[in-house]
């Protein structure tokens, strides 16, 4: 595996773990709550959070491929 490939593993693993946590946590909440409106709200939240997490992960992968591993050094 090349240098950039090794640096992409951590963001991908963290993204997968956080998404799994969202799905599990909100799945438990949905199964406990009786009101349909609240269930719908708690169903939309993890979908939105998952979308944001995937977007941020893709951005980070693009930064790693361009060689901007330490982008904080620019500030």
N, CA, C and O atoms as CSV, one atom per row, in Angstrom:
chain,resi,resn,atom,element,x,y,z
A,1,UNK,N,N,0.852,-1.170,0.000
A,1,UNK,CA,C,0.000,0.000,0.000
A,1,UNK,C,C,0.898,1.233,0.000
A,1,UNK,O,O,1.883,1.284,0.737
A,2,UNK,N,N,0.570,2.207,-0.806
A,2,UNK,CA,C,1.405,3.400,-0.907
A,2,UNK,C,C,1.219,4.307,0.304
A,2,UNK,O,O,0.399,4.040,1.182
A,3,UNK,N,N,1.998,5.383,0.330
A,3,UNK,CA,C,1.996,6.303,1.479
A,3,UNK,C,C,0.633,6.946,1.695
A,3,UNK,O,O,0.176,7.063,2.832
A,4,UNK,N,N,-0.022,7.364,0.610
A,4,UNK,CA,C,-1.327,8.023,0.734
A,4,UNK,C,C,-2.410,7.029,1.152
A,4,UNK,O,O,-3.351,7.400,1.855
A,5,UNK,N,N,-2.289,5.793,0.732
A,5,UNK,CA,C,-3.283,4.778,1.083
A,5,UNK,C,C,-3.332,4.508,2.576
A,5,UNK,O,O,-4.406,4.307,3.144
A,6,UNK,N,N,-2.161,4.503,3.214
A,6,UNK,CA,C,-2.118,4.267,4.655
A,6,UNK,C,C,-2.746,5.423,5.424
A,6,UNK,O,O,-3.350,5.216,6.477
A,7,UNK,N,N,-2.606,6.633,4.904
A,7,UNK,CA,C,-3.147,7.802,5.603
A,7,UNK,C,C,-4.658,7.927,5.418
A,7,UNK,O,O,-5.311,8.667,6.154
A,8,UNK,N,N,-5.212,7.218,4.449
A,8,UNK,CA,C,-6.657,7.266,4.217
A,8,UNK,C,C,-7.419,6.269,5.087
A,8,UNK,O,O,-8.642,6.358,5.190
A,9,UNK,N,N,-6.737,5.343,5.700
A,9,UNK,CA,C,-7.407,4.304,6.487
A,9,UNK,C,C,-8.117,4.890,7.696
A,9,UNK,O,O,-9.270,4.548,7.961
A,10,UNK,N,N,-7.445,5.767,8.431
A,10,UNK,CA,C,-8.027,6.312,9.669
A,10,UNK,C,C,-9.321,7.088,9.418
A,10,UNK,O,O,-10.306,6.831,10.110
A,11,UNK,N,N,-9.371,8.033,8.454
A,11,UNK,CA,C,-10.635,8.738,8.237
A,11,UNK,C,C,-11.776,7.813,7.824
A,11,UNK,O,O,-12.923,8.023,8.221
A,12,UNK,N,N,-11.469,6.805,7.040
A,12,UNK,CA,C,-12.506,5.875,6.582
A,12,UNK,C,C,-13.022,5.041,7.755
A,12,UNK,O,O,-14.231,4.856,7.899
A,13,UNK,N,N,-12.113,4.536,8.593
A,13,UNK,CA,C,-12.521,3.718,9.734
A,13,UNK,C,C,-13.339,4.549,10.723
A,13,UNK,O,O,-14.361,4.081,11.223
A,14,UNK,N,N,-12.904,5.764,11.006
A,14,UNK,CA,C,-13.636,6.630,11.931
A,14,UNK,C,C,-15.019,6.947,11.378
A,14,UNK,O,O,-15.998,6.952,12.125
A,15,UNK,N,N,-15.108,7.212,10.085
A,15,UNK,CA,C,-16.405,7.490,9.464
A,15,UNK,C,C,-17.346,6.300,9.613
A,15,UNK,O,O,-18.515,6.473,9.959
A,16,UNK,N,N,-16.858,5.118,9.359
A,16,UNK,CA,C,-17.682,3.916,9.469
A,16,UNK,C,C,-18.139,3.698,10.913
A,16,UNK,O,O,-19.296,3.353,11.153
A,17,UNK,N,N,-17.235,3.900,11.870
A,17,UNK,CA,C,-17.599,3.706,13.273
A,17,UNK,C,C,-18.637,4.725,13.745
A,17,UNK,O,O,-19.568,4.371,14.468
A,18,UNK,N,N,-18.484,5.971,13.346
A,18,UNK,CA,C,-19.440,7.003,13.766
A,18,UNK,C,C,-20.806,6.755,13.128
A,18,UNK,O,O,-21.833,6.915,13.788
A,19,UNK,N,N,-20.828,6.370,11.867
A,19,UNK,CA,C,-22.102,6.066,11.200
A,19,UNK,C,C,-22.778,4.871,11.866
A,19,UNK,O,O,-23.992,4.885,12.070
A,20,UNK,N,N,-22.010,3.842,12.205
A,20,UNK,CA,C,-22.583,2.683,12.890
A,20,UNK,C,C,-23.160,3.083,14.245
A,20,UNK,O,O,-24.214,2.591,14.650
A,21,UNK,N,N,-22.465,3.974,14.937
A,21,UNK,CA,C,-22.972,4.464,16.224
A,21,UNK,C,C,-24.279,5.224,16.048
A,21,UNK,O,O,-25.228,5.004,16.800
A,22,UNK,N,N,-24.340,6.123,15.057
A,22,UNK,CA,C,-25.582,6.868,14.789
A,22,UNK,C,C,-26.737,5.916,14.514
A,22,UNK,O,O,-27.821,6.061,15.079
A,23,UNK,N,N,-26.503,4.963,13.663
A,23,UNK,CA,C,-27.571,4.038,13.278
A,23,UNK,C,C,-28.031,3.233,14.490
A,23,UNK,O,O,-29.233,3.066,14.697
A,24,UNK,N,N,-27.108,2.740,15.281
A,24,UNK,CA,C,-27.478,1.965,16.462
A,24,UNK,C,C,-28.210,2.820,17.487
A,24,UNK,O,O,-29.267,2.430,17.983
A,25,UNK,N,N,-27.649,3.989,17.807
A,25,UNK,CA,C,-28.232,4.850,18.829
A,25,UNK,C,C,-29.636,5.306,18.455
A,25,UNK,O,O,-30.569,5.177,19.249
A,26,UNK,N,N,-29.783,5.833,17.256
A,26,UNK,CA,C,-31.094,6.313,16.846
A,26,UNK,C,C,-32.053,5.154,16.566
A,26,UNK,O,O,-33.266,5.320,16.696
A,27,UNK,N,N,-31.533,3.991,16.187
A,27,UNK,CA,C,-32.393,2.817,16.028
A,27,UNK,C,C,-33.013,2.390,17.346
A,27,UNK,O,O,-34.187,2.025,17.403
A,28,UNK,N,N,-32.212,2.438,18.409
A,28,UNK,CA,C,-32.740,2.116,19.740
A,28,UNK,C,C,-33.782,3.151,20.157
A,28,UNK,O,O,-34.834,2.793,20.686
A,29,UNK,N,N,-33.492,4.438,19.921
A,29,UNK,CA,C,-34.457,5.479,20.271
A,29,UNK,C,C,-35.771,5.313,19.516
A,29,UNK,O,O,-36.848,5.469,20.091
A,30,UNK,N,N,-35.678,4.998,18.236
A,30,UNK,CA,C,-36.886,4.832,17.429
A,30,UNK,C,C,-37.715,3.654,17.927
A,30,UNK,O,O,-38.945,3.717,17.941
A,31,UNK,N,N,-37.049,2.586,18.333
A,31,UNK,CA,C,-37.792,1.414,18.802
A,31,UNK,C,C,-38.470,1.648,20.151
A,31,UNK,O,O,-39.447,0.972,20.471
A,32,UNK,N,N,-37.972,2.590,20.943
A,32,UNK,CA,C,-38.526,2.851,22.260
A,32,UNK,C,C,-39.683,3.855,22.217
A,32,UNK,O,O,-40.620,3.764,23.010
A,33,UNK,N,N,-39.614,4.801,21.296
A,33,UNK,CA,C,-40.589,5.898,21.250
A,33,UNK,C,C,-41.844,5.459,20.494
A,33,UNK,O,O,-41.770,4.720,19.513
A,34,UNK,N,N,-43.007,5.933,20.977
A,34,UNK,CA,C,-44.285,5.552,20.378
A,34,UNK,C,C,-44.811,6.558,19.354
A,34,UNK,O,O,-45.508,6.162,18.419
A,35,UNK,N,N,-44.500,7.835,19.500
A,35,UNK,CA,C,-45.061,8.857,18.616
A,35,UNK,C,C,-44.400,8.802,17.237
A,35,UNK,O,O,-43.176,8.745,17.112
A,36,UNK,N,N,-45.252,8.822,16.207
A,36,UNK,CA,C,-44.751,8.705,14.838
A,36,UNK,C,C,-43.943,9.923,14.412
A,36,UNK,O,O,-42.944,9.773,13.708
A,37,UNK,N,N,-44.343,11.121,14.816
A,37,UNK,CA,C,-43.618,12.335,14.423
A,37,UNK,C,C,-42.206,12.340,14.998
A,37,UNK,O,O,-41.259,12.745,14.324
A,38,UNK,N,N,-42.067,11.901,16.213
A,38,UNK,CA,C,-40.746,11.849,16.844
A,38,UNK,C,C,-39.898,10.754,16.194
A,38,UNK,O,O,-38.692,10.921,16.011
A,39,UNK,N,N,-40.533,9.640,15.848
A,39,UNK,CA,C,-39.809,8.580,15.140
A,39,UNK,C,C,-39.278,9.081,13.799
A,39,UNK,O,O,-38.148,8.779,13.418
A,40,UNK,N,N,-40.093,9.838,13.100
A,40,UNK,CA,C,-39.665,10.397,11.819
A,40,UNK,C,C,-38.497,11.348,12.002
A,40,UNK,O,O,-37.538,11.313,11.232
A,41,UNK,N,N,-38.572,12.194,13.014
A,41,UNK,CA,C,-37.491,13.128,13.305
A,41,UNK,C,C,-36.211,12.374,13.642
A,41,UNK,O,O,-35.140,12.704,13.133
A,42,UNK,N,N,-36.321,11.363,14.499
A,42,UNK,CA,C,-35.153,10.574,14.865
A,42,UNK,C,C,-34.682,9.669,13.728
A,42,UNK,O,O,-33.589,9.107,13.805
A,43,UNK,N,N,-35.475,9.520,12.692
A,43,UNK,CA,C,-35.033,8.797,11.503
A,43,UNK,C,C,-34.293,9.692,10.539
A,43,UNK,O,O,-33.410,9.235,9.814
A,44,UNK,N,N,-34.648,10.967,10.524
A,44,UNK,CA,C,-34.010,11.921,9.612
A,44,UNK,C,C,-32.640,12.357,10.127
A,44,UNK,O,O,-31.715,12.560,9.340
A,45,UNK,N,N,-32.510,12.500,11.436
A,45,UNK,CA,C,-31.249,12.980,12.017
A,45,UNK,C,C,-30.058,12.103,11.632
A,45,UNK,O,O,-29.055,12.649,11.171
A,46,UNK,N,N,-30.105,10.775,11.794
A,46,UNK,CA,C,-28.928,9.991,11.412
A,46,UNK,C,C,-28.654,10.005,9.911
A,46,UNK,O,O,-27.504,9.873,9.491
A,47,UNK,N,N,-29.694,10.162,9.107
A,47,UNK,CA,C,-29.477,10.247,7.657
A,47,UNK,C,C,-28.688,11.515,7.327
A,47,UNK,O,O,-27.750,11.476,6.530
A,48,UNK,N,N,-29.067,12.635,7.940
A,48,UNK,CA,C,-28.351,13.884,7.716
A,48,UNK,C,C,-26.919,13.821,8.246
A,48,UNK,O,O,-25.984,14.254,7.572
A,49,UNK,N,N,-26.751,13.284,9.447
A,49,UNK,CA,C,-25.417,13.167,10.016
A,49,UNK,C,C,-24.533,12.236,9.187
A,49,UNK,O,O,-23.337,12.484,9.034
A,50,UNK,N,N,-25.118,11.174,8.657
A,50,UNK,CA,C,-24.363,10.259,7.801
A,50,UNK,C,C,-23.906,10.962,6.534
A,50,UNK,O,O,-22.764,10.792,6.106
A,51,UNK,N,N,-24.785,11.745,5.935
A,51,UNK,CA,C,-24.414,12.494,4.741
A,51,UNK,C,C,-23.275,13.455,4.998
A,51,UNK,O,O,-22.360,13.570,4.182
A,52,UNK,N,N,-23.322,14.144,6.118
A,52,UNK,CA,C,-22.258,15.088,6.471
A,52,UNK,C,C,-20.953,14.348,6.729
A,52,UNK,O,O,-19.894,14.793,6.286
A,53,UNK,N,N,-21.013,13.235,7.434
A,53,UNK,CA,C,-19.802,12.464,7.713
A,53,UNK,C,C,-19.148,11.946,6.428
A,53,UNK,O,O,-17.926,11.993,6.287
A,54,UNK,N,N,-19.954,11.461,5.507
A,54,UNK,CA,C,-19.404,10.965,4.237
A,54,UNK,C,C,-18.804,12.117,3.435
A,54,UNK,O,O,-17.745,11.958,2.829
A,55,UNK,N,N,-19.461,13.263,3.423
A,55,UNK,CA,C,-18.946,14.437,2.709
A,55,UNK,C,C,-17.586,14.867,3.273
A,55,UNK,O,O,-16.655,15.141,2.516
A,56,UNK,N,N,-17.479,14.923,4.598
A,56,UNK,CA,C,-16.226,15.322,5.234
A,56,UNK,C,C,-15.138,14.281,4.964
A,56,UNK,O,O,-13.986,14.645,4.728
A,57,UNK,N,N,-15.482,13.009,4.993
A,57,UNK,CA,C,-14.510,11.957,4.708
A,57,UNK,C,C,-13.991,12.055,3.275
A,57,UNK,O,O,-12.792,11.905,3.037
A,58,UNK,N,N,-14.877,12.304,2.334
A,58,UNK,CA,C,-14.467,12.445,0.934
A,58,UNK,C,C,-13.550,13.655,0.774
A,58,UNK,O,O,-12.553,13.584,0.055
A,59,UNK,N,N,-13.877,14.766,1.436
A,59,UNK,CA,C,-13.009,15.940,1.380
A,59,UNK,C,C,-11.631,15.626,1.933
A,59,UNK,O,O,-10.622,16.024,1.349
A,60,UNK,N,N,-11.576,14.921,3.044
A,60,UNK,CA,C,-10.295,14.573,3.655
A,60,UNK,C,C,-9.486,13.656,2.754
A,60,UNK,O,O,-8.267,13.804,2.665
A,61,UNK,N,N,-10.131,12.721,2.089
A,61,UNK,CA,C,-9.425,11.835,1.163
A,61,UNK,C,C,-8.846,12.630,0.002
A,61,UNK,O,O,-7.724,12.363,-0.428
A,62,UNK,N,N,-9.595,13.603,-0.513
A,62,UNK,CA,C,-9.068,14.459,-1.584
A,62,UNK,C,C,-7.856,15.262,-1.097
A,62,UNK,O,O,-6.891,15.431,-1.843
A,63,UNK,N,N,-7.896,15.752,0.133
A,63,UNK,CA,C,-6.756,16.480,0.685
A,63,UNK,C,C,-5.532,15.583,0.795
A,63,UNK,O,O,-4.420,16.001,0.474
A,64,UNK,N,N,-5.732,14.361,1.245
A,64,UNK,CA,C,-4.612,13.428,1.382
A,64,UNK,C,C,-4.018,13.112,0.018
A,64,UNK,O,O,-2.796,13.064,-0.124
A,65,UNK,N,N,-4.853,12.897,-0.982
A,65,UNK,CA,C,-4.347,12.583,-2.327
A,65,UNK,C,C,-3.588,13.752,-2.938
A,65,UNK,O,O,-2.655,13.546,-3.714
A,66,UNK,N,N,-3.979,14.980,-2.595
A,66,UNK,CA,C,-3.272,16.158,-3.116
A,66,UNK,C,C,-2.003,16.452,-2.335
A,66,UNK,O,O,-1.228,17.328,-2.719
A,67,UNK,N,N,-1.782,15.734,-1.248
A,67,UNK,CA,C,-0.565,15.932,-0.471
A,67,UNK,C,C,-0.705,16.942,0.638
A,67,UNK,O,O,0.305,17.414,1.159
A,68,UNK,N,N,-1.911,17.291,1.020
A,68,UNK,CA,C,-2.135,18.252,2.093
A,68,UNK,C,C,-2.480,17.505,3.387
A,68,UNK,O,O,-3.527,17.732,3.994
A,69,UNK,N,N,-1.573,16.610,3.792
A,69,UNK,CA,C,-1.850,15.809,4.974
A,69,UNK,C,C,-1.954,16.664,6.228
A,69,UNK,O,O,-2.790,16.406,7.094
A,70,UNK,N,N,-1.111,17.674,6.322
A,70,UNK,CA,C,-1.069,18.527,7.513
A,70,UNK,C,C,-1.542,19.913,7.114
A,70,UNK,O,O,-0.736,20.838,7.021
A,71,UNK,N,N,-2.835,20.070,6.877
A,71,UNK,CA,C,-3.347,21.346,6.409
A,71,UNK,C,C,-3.393,22.402,7.501
A,71,UNK,O,O,-3.599,23.576,7.195
A,72,UNK,N,N,-3.208,22.028,8.771
A,72,UNK,CA,C,-3.177,23.015,9.846
A,72,UNK,C,C,-1.909,23.837,9.814
A,72,UNK,O,O,-1.874,24.928,10.384
A,73,UNK,N,N,-0.872,23.352,9.167
A,73,UNK,CA,C,0.374,24.103,9.104
A,73,UNK,C,C,0.263,25.352,8.242
A,73,UNK,O,O,1.159,26.196,8.258
A,74,UNK,N,N,-0.826,25.481,7.490
A,74,UNK,CA,C,-1.028,26.654,6.641
A,74,UNK,C,C,-1.511,27.856,7.437
A,74,UNK,O,O,-1.526,28.971,6.916
A,75,UNK,N,N,-1.897,27.655,8.662
A,75,UNK,CA,C,-2.488,28.740,9.447
A,75,UNK,C,C,-1.563,29.249,10.518
A,75,UNK,O,O,-1.922,30.163,11.260
